[in-house]
Amino acid sequence: MKSFFYLATLGFLSFLQVQSCKEKESSTTSTESTTTTTESTTTITPVDAPPVSTQTTTAVVDQGTAPMPTAEFKIKQSPEDANGTPHADISLLCNGQSTPIAKIAGEARMYEKSDYAEMGIPAAALSACGAWWAGAGDYYYMMAKGDQFEIFQGWQAEEQTDKGYHWKKMKNCP
């Protein structure tokens, strides 16, 4: 009987931990024709499981009465591999359809607009994400162009002899 109450108490404490540790920050920025929303959620799972973190940024281009296209980066952080390297799966959810972008090393995150100039990202970019790990980083940003979104990929490494993030257009959405 004592074990039952112990397990019930642990279950209840785990429930409380999940509720109290759930972090949600949301901000909305609006311009004449674009609205961007950013959310970050961290859920703590039972003691033996690593925390799972996801981040998204949603960009909506206002096209008047036509259906508004939407796009958002999704980051799914994975536990460390056998070598101790964390990984993140970056995907793009564009008009409800998910497309894998890349699996990158490091703990990926969304970047604030205040980081854009230093990273060589245009001020008009709707969203940016990426990660740095073991001397190198992979990065992505999104721009609205008409009724589409352009995705750019960049990288940086400790041993590079030039400066910058080597940005190149990767793909369009839709």
N, C-alpha and C positions, 0 to 999 in steps of 0.2 A: 504494500500500500504506500509506503514511504517513497518508493521508486516512482510510482505513478504521479504523486504530487510534485516530485522533483522534475520529472519530464514535463508535466503540465506547466510548471513555473518557468522552465527553460523556454518552452514554446511561447508563452506569453511574453517573456522578456525579449525574445527574438522579434516578435511582432512589434513590441514597443520600439525596439532599436530600429527596425525598418521604418516605422512611422516617423520617429524623431530624426533619423539621419537622411530622410529623403529631402534632397535639396533641389529647389526649383527656382531658377532665376529667369525672368522673362523681361525683355525690353523690346519696345517697338519704336522704330525710326521711320518717319514718313517724309518723302519729298514730293514734288509735283506728280511724278508718274510712277514711283516705286515705293513699295512698303517692304521692310525687312524685319523679320521677327526672329529672335534667338532664344533658345531654351537649352538648359543644361540640367540633366537629372542624374543623380547617383543613387543607386539602390544598394543597400547593404544586405547581403544574403546570409544564410546561416554561417556559423563560426568557421567551418572547414572550407567554405567556398570563397574565392576571391571576389571583391566587389566588381560589379559590372557597371560601366559608365557609358552613357551615350550622350552625344551632343548633336543638335541640329540647328541649322539656320535656314529659314524659309524666305525666299525672295519672290515677290509677286509684281509683275509688270502690268500696269493699268492700261488697258487698250479700249477704254470707253465701254461700249455695250457688248463687245465681243467677249467670249470666255477668257478669263485672265490666266495666262500660263503661269505655272509655279515651278520652282526648283529649290532644292535644299540639299546641302551636304549632310550626310549621316556618317557618324563616327562610331564604330563598334570596337571598343578596346578589348583585347584578348589578354589572358594571363601570360606571364613570362614563359618563354620556351625553355628547353633543357639548358641552354647557355645563359639564361638569365636575361634575355632580350625581350622586352615587351613589344607587342605588335598591335597595329590598329588597321581595321578594314575601313577604307573610305569609299563611300558610294554616293551616288547622286540620285535623288528621288525627283524626277522631272515629270510633271503632270500625272502623278500617281504611279509612274513606272520606275522601278529601281534599276540602276545600272552600276555595276561595280566599277570603281575608278582605279584603286590600287590597294595593296596590302603593304603598309610601310612599317619600318622599325621605329620604336619609340612610343611615347604616350601622346597621341595626337590631341589637338585642341583647336577650338575656334579662336581666331585672332580678332582683336578689337580694331576698330577704324583708326584709333590712335597709333597702331603699329604699322599701318599700311605704308606710310612714307619711308620709314626706315627699311622696309622690306622691298621697296620698289613696286608696290602694288598701287595701281591708280586709285585716286580718292573716290572715283565713281564706282569702284567695285562693290558688289552687293554683299559678299561674304568671302572669308578666307579661312583655311585650316591647314594643319600640317604638324610635323613632329621633327625633333632633333634627337639623334641618338648616336653615341660613340663616334663623334666627329663629323657627322653628316646629317643633312636634313632634307626632307621632301615636303613640298608645299603646293597648295592649290588655291585659286581664287576664281570667282564667278563675276561676269559682267553681263548686263542686259544689252541686247542689240536688237532693236525692233521687237518682234514677238518671240525672240529666241534668247537663250542664254549661252554665252561662250565660257568654256572652262579652260583655264590656263594652268600649266604645271611648271614648277620651278624646283631648283635644288641648290644646295650650298654645301661646301665641305671645308674642313679646316685647312687642308693642304692646297686648296685652289690658289692660283697665283693672281687671278683677277678678282674684282669685287662684284657683288651682286648675286642675284638668285637665278639667273639664266632662264627667264620666263619664256615659254613657248605655248602657243595655242594648242590645246589638246583635242577638244571636241566641241560640238554645238549641241544644244538641247532645245527643242525637240528634234 
